[in-house]
Amino acid sequence: MPLFAMAEQQEPAKSEQTTEQKSEQETSNPAQEKSSSTQTKKSNQPLPIKELDLQKQDLKHYLSKERISPLLVGPTEYVTLIKNYSSANSKGVAILLPDWQQGATNPKAINYLANTLPEHGWTTITIQPDNKPDNYPSIAINTTEQKKANEEIISTYKNDFSLLIKAVMAKAKEYPGIVIIVSQGMHSTLLIDMFSQENSEPANALILLSSYFDTSAEFAFEENKRFAHQLAMSEYPVLDLFLKNDHPKAITYAKQRKSITEQEMKVYYRQRQLNNTVTGYYPEVELLSQIHSWLRAVGW
């Protein structure tokens, strides 16, 4: 066969191969474009909203504007709920502080007191505090590393917490009468620690609800014992309440606090266990009765 004929036969085959390659490239491009588009959509998806931000949004959405009072503490804006006293005479201000991970309107005790105490002469200021810090308590394998990490995290949280309480206390002093604080859980231990500092002015009285120092199991006894000693050495009146059906640590360390306060002979300290049916929920009538009787015993 002549050479020019062989060349003519080979060229079409080369041309067909080139067309097939182009076709394969063209069919592969849409898939790549689709994959790229999917990645772009994923990267543009908004991050989950923090629980604290959701709680603030809910308060602003569902409650009347008259009750909501934003409080600026440094660069951070907190939400407080204020309800003025509705009785003939004003007794003072009750600052209500829920535990971390709980909202300002949680039904376990705080919301009931916020709505009921004004009828008995108390202006209530309910705080929406920060949530529990991330990575607390530490899960480090080494015990020393756990303790160091826990101390660093709590120290940072304490600083912000202290600024918040001081700002709320300043707000409370705008109203006539004494200032008491009703605090739940871990925040009670931080309050006692804060008031034990020389440069901190304590409230006139403190009411504790199911309080204990929340930390790793290895350090729980030590930290709660320190909390009990700080409480026993305090000079302001304290009503210490917990429940029959409560968090196991709240029950265990309540007994420890009572023992240490009796040894130190702290004045104006009363501890009571209330009977309840639902774990963590305070019986409303009994709760209010205990608070009233204790305040009368103190002289208010």
C-alpha positions in Angstrom: 0.0 0.0 0.0 1.4 3.5 -0.8 2.6 5.5 2.1 0.3 8.4 1.5 -2.7 6.0 1.7 -1.5 4.6 5.0 -1.1 8.1 6.3 -4.7 9.0 5.3 -6.0 5.9 7.1 -4.0 6.7 10.3 -5.1 10.4 10.5 -8.8 9.8 10.9 -8.1 7.4 13.8 -6.0 10.0 15.5 -8.8 12.6 14.9 -11.4 10.2 16.5 -9.1 9.6 19.5 -8.8 13.3 20.0 -12.5 13.8 19.8 -13.1 11.0 22.4 -10.6 12.7 24.7 -12.3 16.0 24.4 -15.7 14.3 25.0 -14.4 12.7 28.2 -13.0 16.0 29.4 -16.3 17.8 28.6 -18.3 15.1 30.5 -15.9 15.2 33.5 -16.0 19.0 33.9 -19.7 19.2 35.1 -18.9 16.8 37.9 -16.0 18.9 39.0 -18.0 22.0 38.8 -20.8 20.3 40.9 -18.3 19.2 43.5 -16.8 22.7 43.6 -20.3 24.2 44.0 -21.1 21.8 46.8 -18.0 22.7 48.7 -18.8 26.4 48.2 -22.3 25.9 49.6 -20.9 24.0 52.6 -18.4 26.7 53.4 -21.1 29.4 53.2 -23.4 27.6 55.7 -23.8 29.6 58.9 -22.3 28.2 62.1 -24.6 27.1 64.9 -25.9 29.9 67.2 -24.5 29.7 70.7 -27.0 28.6 73.4 -26.5 31.8 75.4 -27.4 33.9 72.3 -30.5 31.8 71.7 -31.5 32.4 75.4 -31.1 36.1 75.0 -33.1 36.1 71.7 -35.9 34.2 73.4 -36.1 36.6 76.3 -36.2 39.6 74.0 -38.8 37.9 71.8 -41.2 36.5 74.3 -41.1 39.0 77.2 -42.4 42.6 77.2 -39.9 45.3 76.6 -40.7 46.9 80.0 -39.2 43.9 81.8 -36.0 43.6 79.8 -33.1 45.8 80.8 -29.8 45.4 78.9 -26.7 45.7 81.0 -23.4 46.6 79.4 -20.4 45.2 81.3 -17.3 46.2 79.4 -17.7 45.1 75.8 -20.3 42.4 76.7 -24.1 43.0 76.9 -26.0 41.0 79.4 -29.8 40.7 79.7 -31.5 41.3 83.0 -35.2 41.1 83.8 -36.6 43.7 86.2 -39.9 43.6 88.0 -40.8 46.4 90.4 -42.4 45.7 93.7 -46.2 45.9 93.7 -47.0 46.0 97.4 -47.6 49.2 99.6 -44.0 49.2 100.9 -40.7 48.4 99.4 -38.4 46.0 101.3 -35.5 46.1 98.9 -34.1 44.3 95.9 -33.8 40.5 95.3 -31.1 39.6 92.7 -31.9 36.2 91.2 -29.0 34.3 89.7 -29.7 30.9 88.0 -27.1 28.3 87.7 -25.0 28.1 84.5 -26.7 26.3 81.6 -30.0 27.6 82.9 -32.1 30.5 81.6 -33.4 33.5 83.5 -36.9 32.1 83.3 -36.1 28.5 84.3 -39.1 27.0 86.2 -37.1 25.2 88.9 -37.3 28.2 91.3 -36.0 31.4 89.8 -39.0 32.2 87.6 -41.5 31.7 90.4 -39.6 34.0 92.8 -39.2 36.6 90.1 -43.0 36.8 89.7 -44.0 36.3 93.3 -41.5 38.4 95.4 -42.7 41.7 94.0 -46.1 41.0 95.6 -44.3 40.9 98.9 -42.4 44.2 98.5 -39.3 43.1 96.6 -38.1 44.4 93.3 -36.5 41.5 91.5 -33.5 41.7 89.1 -33.0 38.4 87.3 -29.7 37.8 85.6 -29.1 35.8 82.4 -25.5 34.7 83.2 -22.8 33.2 80.9 -23.0 29.5 80.2 -20.6 26.9 81.5 -17.1 27.4 80.0 -16.1 25.1 77.2 -13.9 22.1 78.0 -14.7 22.3 81.7 -14.0 20.3 83.7 -10.8 19.3 82.0 -10.6 15.7 80.6 -6.8 15.6 80.6 -5.3 12.3 81.4 -2.8 13.6 83.9 -4.3 14.8 87.2 -1.9 17.7 87.6 -2.8 18.9 84.1 -6.5 18.6 84.9 -6.2 20.7 88.0 -4.1 23.4 86.2 -6.6 23.6 83.3 -9.6 23.8 85.6 -8.0 26.6 87.6 -7.2 28.6 84.5 -10.7 28.2 83.0 -12.5 29.1 86.3 -10.2 32.0 86.9 -11.1 33.5 83.5 -14.8 32.9 84.2 -14.6 34.4 87.7 -13.2 37.7 86.3 -16.2 38.2 83.9 -18.6 36.9 86.6 -17.3 39.4 89.2 -17.7 42.3 86.8 -21.3 41.2 86.1 -22.2 40.9 89.8 -20.7 44.3 90.6 -22.6 45.9 87.8 -25.9 44.3 88.9 -25.2 45.3 92.6 -24.7 48.9 91.4 -28.0 48.7 89.5 -29.7 47.3 92.6 -28.6 50.3 94.8 -30.7 52.6 92.6 -33.7 51.2 94.4 -34.5 51.7 98.1 -34.0 49.0 100.8 -31.6 46.1 101.3 -30.1 43.9 98.6 -30.3 40.1 98.9 -29.1 37.5 96.3 -30.8 34.2 95.5 -28.2 32.0 93.8 -28.3 28.5 92.3 -25.7 25.8 92.0 -22.1 26.6 91.0 -22.7 30.4 90.9 -23.2 30.3 94.7 -19.7 29.1 95.2 -18.3 31.9 92.9 -20.3 34.5 94.9 -19.0 33.3 98.2 -15.4 33.4 96.8 -16.0 36.9 95.3 -17.4 38.3 98.6 -14.5 36.8 100.6 -12.2 39.2 98.7 -11.3 42.4 100.6 -12.2 44.8 97.7 -15.7 43.2 97.2 -18.8 44.6 99.0 -21.2 41.7 99.7 -24.9 41.7 99.6 -26.9 42.2 102.8 -27.9 38.5 102.7 -27.5 35.4 100.5 -29.9 32.6 99.8 -28.4 29.4 98.3 -30.3 26.9 96.2 -28.8 23.4 95.7 -25.3 24.8 95.8 -22.1 22.9 95.3 -18.7 23.4 93.5 -19.0 21.7 90.1 -15.6 20.2 89.1 -13.9 16.9 88.3 -14.6 14.0 90.7 -10.9 14.0 91.9 -11.1 17.6 93.2 -14.8 17.8 94.3 -14.3 17.1 98.0 -11.4 19.6 98.2 -13.1 22.4 96.4 -16.4 22.0 98.2 -14.6 21.9 101.6 -12.9 25.2 100.7 -16.3 26.6 99.7 -17.8 25.5 103.1 -14.9 27.2 105.0 -15.4 30.5 103.0 -19.1 30.3 103.8 -18.5 29.6 107.5 -16.2 32.6 107.8 -18.6 35.0 106.1 -20.3 37.7 108.2 -23.6 38.2 106.2 -26.7 36.0 106.8 -27.1 32.9 104.7 -30.1 30.7 104.1 -28.9 27.4 102.6 -31.7 25.3 100.9 -31.5 22.0 99.1 -34.0 19.3 98.1 -34.8 15.8 99.1 -34.6 14.8 95.4 -31.7 16.9 94.3 -28.4 16.5 92.6 -26.4 13.9 94.6 -23.5 16.4 95.1 -25.9 19.1 96.3 -27.1 16.7 99.0 -23.6 15.4 100.0 -21.9 18.7 100.3 -24.8 20.4 102.0 -24.1 18.1 105.0 -20.4 19.1 104.8 -21.3 22.8 104.9 -23.6 22.5 107.9 -20.9 20.6 109.8 -18.2 23.2 109.1 -20.5 26.2 109.8 -21.5 24.7 113.2 -17.8 24.2 114.1 -17.1 27.8 113.2 -20.3 28.9 115.0 -21.4 31.1 112.1 -24.3 33.4 113.1 -27.4 33.9 111.0 -26.9 30.6 109.1 -29.9 28.3 108.5 -30.0 25.2 106.4 -33.2 23.4 105.4 -34.0 20.4 103.2 -37.3 20.8 101.3 -39.4 17.9 100.2 -40.1 17.8 96.4 -41.5 15.3 93.9 -39.7 16.3 90.7 -35.9 16.2 90.9 -34.4 19.7 91.0 -37.7 21.5 91.2 -38.5 23.5 94.4 -42.0 23.3 95.9 -43.1 26.9 95.4 -45.2 27.5 98.5 -42.6 25.9 100.9 -39.8 27.8 99.2 -41.5 31.1 99.7 -42.4 30.2 103.3 -38.8 29.3 104.2 -37.6 32.6 102.7 -40.2 34.7 104.5 -39.6 33.0 107.9 -35.8 33.4 107.6 -36.0 37.0 106.7 -38.3 37.7 109.7 -35.8 35.9 111.9 -33.0 38.0 110.6 -35.1 41.1 111.2 -36.4 42.0 107.8 
